[in-house]
Amino acid sequence: MQAVDKEVLGQVLRWLEQGISCWLATVVQTWGSSPRPVGSLLACDKDGHLVGSLSGGCVEDDLLEKLTRGELAADGAQFFQYGITAEETEKLGLPCGGHLYIVVEPQHPSTESIEHFRALNDALQSRHCVQREVNLQAQTTKVSNVEQFTPLHWDEAGQTLTHTYGPRHQLFIIGAGMVSKYLADLAKLLDYEVTVCDPREDLLADFGVSGTTLINDMPDDAIRKHAKDAATAIVALTHDPRIDDMGLMEALTTDAFYIGAMGSTRTSASRRERLLALDVSEQDIAKLHAPIGLPIGSKTPPEIAIAILAEITAVRTAQQAASRQRLAEVSAG
């Protein structure tokens, strides 16, 4: 989602900077089956250029037609519903029983609007969370920096949309080998922002997985710049201790929610001894998942990638559940 948010909000900013008016649409609520999750974005201009997606069906075409005819969001931000009738659901290609509720906002070039979207894009670029509040009754928008990502909130009674953009989950991969390629492909399907770091320029040049950020640098330097937050999982997959160990030494000092390294039980034990000898504390080493991945008997690169993502998902889900439990306990006093 974050990569798509960047693309959509970046295009809105470019249009505004070029003096082009456009619209920004946000999925604020769904009922039944829905092809796109709450928070999905779409931007379009009057010439029919689209970026992002609301449904993957015919909703985009219908929305563009309504916008260009002036039937929707002509004078300001507006709430709109798709899939109210069975006939409309079938016509628009929505899943059976699916309803799609959206907020559509016209955006016009001005110093204020450009600064508004520049602030959003700057936050995403630096992997900071930023919250945008849209009040449809007052026709106002506000941007504020926030500490962490929170789910989108739509107050239908008050006609207020509160949407946080920023880091949800990043997968930072050390090494551009075969397992990394399968892992990057699978992680993108789960809406991870994928970054691959390798000091070996030839391997990085042949990586060939679209939609990933490639960094030709030593992993410790790259982690300090790009992978320090609690929304990041870091995995070391090169099998070269000169590269993996440098990355792990830095990774184990970060707030990353998952840190793992590929290798056998014997290799993992040797790695722990090396890290201890390099003055990494036992407490930090205890954060390391090695051998990496759930024990599903994986042997091939795609199987190993599945095992890694399964373990990352399990760790992330457990941490989220623990956070919710702590919050509930605090709220209960």
URPEHU-V729792 format. One record per residue. N is the residue number from 0. RES is the residue in one letter. PHI is phi in radians with two decimals (999 if undefined). Layout:
# URPEHU-V729792
n=N res=RES phi=PHI
n=N res=RES phi=PHI
This chain:
# URPEHU-V729792
n=0 res=M phi=999
n=1 res=Q phi=-1.12
n=2 res=A phi=-1.10
n=3 res=V phi=-1.19
n=4 res=D phi=-0.99
n=5 res=K phi=-1.01
n=6 res=E phi=-1.11
n=7 res=V phi=-1.19
n=8 res=L phi=-1.17
n=9 res=G phi=-1.14
n=10 res=Q phi=-1.20
n=11 res=V phi=-1.02
n=12 res=L phi=-1.08
n=13 res=R phi=-1.11
n=14 res=W phi=-1.05
n=15 res=L phi=-1.10
n=16 res=E phi=-1.13
n=17 res=Q phi=-1.55
n=18 res=G phi=1.40
n=19 res=I phi=-1.83
n=20 res=S phi=-1.34
n=21 res=C phi=-2.73
n=22 res=W phi=-2.26
n=23 res=L phi=-2.10
n=24 res=A phi=-2.03
n=25 res=T phi=-2.26
n=26 res=V phi=-1.30
n=27 res=V phi=-1.88
n=28 res=Q phi=-2.85
n=29 res=T phi=-2.35
n=30 res=W phi=-2.26
n=31 res=G phi=1.19
n=32 res=S phi=-1.28
n=33 res=S phi=-2.52
n=34 res=P phi=-1.29
n=35 res=R phi=-2.29
n=36 res=P phi=-1.36
n=37 res=V phi=-0.99
n=38 res=G phi=1.71
n=39 res=S phi=-1.11
n=40 res=L phi=-2.07
n=41 res=L phi=-2.50
n=42 res=A phi=-2.20
n=43 res=C phi=-2.63
n=44 res=D phi=-2.03
n=45 res=K phi=-1.20
n=46 res=D phi=-1.52
n=47 res=G phi=1.56
n=48 res=H phi=-1.33
n=49 res=L phi=-2.11
n=50 res=V phi=-2.47
n=51 res=G phi=1.58
n=52 res=S phi=-2.75
n=53 res=L phi=-1.86
n=54 res=S phi=-2.54
n=55 res=G phi=1.38
n=56 res=G phi=-1.99
n=57 res=C phi=-1.68
n=58 res=V phi=-1.03
n=59 res=E phi=-1.05
n=60 res=D phi=-1.12
n=61 res=D phi=-1.13
n=62 res=L phi=-1.10
n=63 res=L phi=-1.06
n=64 res=E phi=-1.10
n=65 res=K phi=-1.12
n=66 res=L phi=-1.18
n=67 res=T phi=-1.24
n=68 res=R phi=-1.46
n=69 res=G phi=1.37
n=70 res=E phi=-1.51
n=71 res=L phi=-2.53
n=72 res=A phi=0.90
n=73 res=A phi=-1.34
n=74 res=D phi=-1.92
n=75 res=G phi=2.95
n=76 res=A phi=-1.07
n=77 res=Q phi=-2.51
n=78 res=F phi=-1.55
n=79 res=F phi=-2.54
n=80 res=Q phi=-2.08
n=81 res=Y phi=-2.03
n=82 res=G phi=1.47
n=83 res=I phi=-1.22
n=84 res=T phi=-1.98
n=85 res=A phi=-1.09
n=86 res=E phi=-1.12
n=87 res=E phi=-1.18
n=88 res=T phi=-1.03
n=89 res=E phi=-1.19
n=90 res=K phi=-1.07
n=91 res=L phi=-1.62
n=92 res=G phi=1.31
n=93 res=L phi=-1.34
n=94 res=P phi=-1.04
n=95 res=C phi=-0.97
n=96 res=G phi=1.39
n=97 res=G phi=-1.41
n=98 res=H phi=-2.08
n=99 res=L phi=-2.24
n=100 res=Y phi=-1.92
n=101 res=I phi=-2.31
n=102 res=V phi=-1.98
n=103 res=V phi=-2.01
n=104 res=E phi=-2.17
n=105 res=P phi=-1.30
n=106 res=Q phi=-2.14
n=107 res=H phi=-2.11
n=108 res=P phi=-1.07
n=109 res=S phi=-2.86
n=110 res=T phi=-1.02
n=111 res=E phi=-1.15
n=112 res=S phi=-1.18
n=113 res=I phi=-1.15
n=114 res=E phi=-1.11
n=115 res=H phi=-1.04
n=116 res=F phi=-1.37
n=117 res=R phi=-1.17
n=118 res=A phi=-1.09
n=119 res=L phi=-1.11
n=120 res=N phi=-1.18
n=121 res=D phi=-1.09
n=122 res=A phi=-1.12
n=123 res=L phi=-1.13
n=124 res=Q phi=-1.12
n=125 res=S phi=-1.64
n=126 res=R phi=1.00
n=127 res=H phi=-1.93
n=128 res=C phi=-1.49
n=129 res=V phi=-2.41
n=130 res=Q phi=-1.95
n=131 res=R phi=-2.07
n=132 res=E phi=-2.01
n=133 res=V phi=-2.05
n=134 res=N phi=-1.86
n=135 res=L phi=-1.28
n=136 res=Q phi=-1.22
n=137 res=A phi=-1.54
n=138 res=Q phi=0.96
n=139 res=T phi=-2.19
n=140 res=T phi=-2.31
n=141 res=K phi=-2.53
n=142 res=V phi=-2.05
n=143 res=S phi=-2.51
n=144 res=N phi=-1.34
n=145 res=V phi=-2.30
n=146 res=E phi=-1.32
n=147 res=Q phi=-2.59
n=148 res=F phi=-1.25
n=149 res=T phi=-2.28
n=150 res=P phi=-1.08
n=151 res=L phi=-1.01
n=152 res=H phi=-2.19
n=153 res=W phi=-2.03
n=154 res=D phi=-1.73
n=155 res=E phi=-1.15
n=156 res=A phi=-1.12
n=157 res=G phi=-1.56
n=158 res=Q phi=0.93
n=159 res=T phi=-2.20
n=160 res=L phi=-1.90
n=161 res=T phi=-2.08
n=162 res=H phi=-2.25
n=163 res=T phi=-1.71
n=164 res=Y phi=-1.94
n=165 res=G phi=2.41
n=166 res=P phi=-1.03
n=167 res=R phi=-1.83
n=168 res=H phi=-2.47
n=169 res=Q phi=-2.12
n=170 res=L phi=-1.90
n=171 res=F phi=-1.83
n=172 res=I phi=-1.85
n=173 res=I phi=-1.66
n=174 res=G phi=1.92
n=175 res=A phi=-1.96
n=176 res=G phi=-1.47
n=177 res=M phi=-1.15
n=178 res=V phi=-1.06
n=179 res=S phi=-1.07
n=180 res=K phi=-1.12
n=181 res=Y phi=-1.14
n=182 res=L phi=-1.12
n=183 res=A phi=-1.10
n=184 res=D phi=-1.06
n=185 res=L phi=-1.16
n=186 res=A phi=-1.11
n=187 res=K phi=-1.09
n=188 res=L phi=-1.14
n=189 res=L phi=-1.71
n=190 res=D phi=1.16
n=191 res=Y phi=-1.45
n=192 res=E phi=-1.45
n=193 res=V phi=-1.83
n=194 res=T phi=-2.12
n=195 res=V phi=-2.07
n=196 res=C phi=-2.07
n=197 res=D phi=-2.72
n=198 res=P phi=-1.29
n=199 res=R phi=-1.54
n=200 res=E phi=-1.06
n=201 res=D phi=-1.14
n=202 res=L phi=-1.17
n=203 res=L phi=-1.16
n=204 res=A phi=-1.14
n=205 res=D phi=-1.69
n=206 res=F phi=-1.10
n=207 res=G phi=1.23
n=208 res=V phi=-1.80
n=209 res=S phi=-1.19
n=210 res=G phi=1.38
n=211 res=T phi=-1.96
n=212 res=T phi=-1.62
n=213 res=L phi=-1.88
n=214 res=I phi=-2.21
n=215 res=N phi=-1.65
n=216 res=D phi=-2.83
n=217 res=M phi=-1.22
n=218 res=P phi=-1.12
n=219 res=D phi=-1.15
n=220 res=D phi=-1.14
n=221 res=A phi=-1.16
n=222 res=I phi=-1.12
n=223 res=R phi=-1.04
n=224 res=K phi=-1.52
n=225 res=H phi=-2.22
n=226 res=A phi=-2.49
n=227 res=K phi=-1.74
n=228 res=D phi=-1.57
n=229 res=A phi=-1.33
n=230 res=A phi=-1.63
n=231 res=T phi=-1.94
n=232 res=A phi=-1.91
n=233 res=I phi=-2.09
n=234 res=V phi=-2.25
n=235 res=A phi=-1.88
n=236 res=L phi=-2.27
n=237 res=T phi=-1.50
n=238 res=H phi=1.20
n=239 res=D phi=-1.88
n=240 res=P phi=-1.08
n=241 res=R phi=-1.16
n=242 res=I phi=-1.71
n=243 res=D phi=-1.05
n=244 res=D phi=-1.10
n=245 res=M phi=-1.07
n=246 res=G phi=-1.17
n=247 res=L phi=-1.17
n=248 res=M phi=-1.00
n=249 res=E phi=-1.35
n=250 res=A phi=-1.02
n=251 res=L phi=-1.24
n=252 res=T phi=-1.70
n=253 res=T phi=-1.62
n=254 res=D phi=-1.62
n=255 res=A phi=-0.88
n=256 res=F phi=-1.33
n=257 res=Y phi=-2.58
n=258 res=I phi=-2.37
n=259 res=G phi=-2.43
n=260 res=A phi=-2.45
n=261 res=M phi=-1.41
n=262 res=G phi=2.64
n=263 res=S phi=-1.26
n=264 res=T phi=-1.04
n=265 res=R phi=-1.17
n=266 res=T phi=-1.08
n=267 res=S phi=-1.15
n=268 res=A phi=-1.13
n=269 res=S phi=-1.12
n=270 res=R phi=-1.09
n=271 res=R phi=-1.06
n=272 res=E phi=-1.13
n=273 res=R phi=-1.12
n=274 res=L phi=-1.14
n=275 res=L phi=-1.10
n=276 res=A phi=-1.18
n=277 res=L phi=-1.63
n=278 res=D phi=1.24
n=279 res=V phi=-1.39
n=280 res=S phi=-1.27
n=281 res=E phi=-1.07
n=282 res=Q phi=-1.09
n=283 res=D phi=-1.24
n=284 res=I phi=-1.10
n=285 res=A phi=-1.13
n=286 res=K phi=-1.32
n=287 res=L phi=-1.40
n=288 res=H phi=-1.65
n=289 res=A phi=-2.74
n=290 res=P phi=-1.04
n=291 res=I phi=-1.35
n=292 res=G phi=1.59
n=293 res=L phi=-1.19
n=294 res=P phi=-1.37
n=295 res=I phi=-1.84
n=296 res=G phi=1.33
n=297 res=S phi=-1.23
n=298 res=K phi=-2.24
n=299 res=T phi=-1.47
n=300 res=P phi=-0.93
n=301 res=P phi=-1.15
n=302 res=E phi=-1.16
n=303 res=I phi=-1.11
n=304 res=A phi=-1.07
n=305 res=I phi=-1.09
n=306 res=A phi=-1.10
n=307 res=I phi=-1.13
n=308 res=L phi=-1.14
n=309 res=A phi=-1.11
n=310 res=E phi=-1.19
n=311 res=I phi=-1.02
n=312 res=T phi=-1.10
n=313 res=A phi=-1.11
n=314 res=V phi=-1.13
n=315 res=R phi=-1.09
n=316 res=T phi=-1.12
n=317 res=A phi=-1.13
n=318 res=Q phi=-1.17
n=319 res=Q phi=-1.14
n=320 res=A phi=-1.13
n=321 res=A phi=-1.14
n=322 res=S phi=-1.13
n=323 res=R phi=-1.12
n=324 res=Q phi=-1.15
n=325 res=R phi=-1.10
n=326 res=L phi=-1.11
n=327 res=A phi=-1.13
n=328 res=E phi=-1.16
n=329 res=V phi=-1.15
n=330 res=S phi=-1.13
n=331 res=A phi=-1.36
n=332 res=G phi=1.42
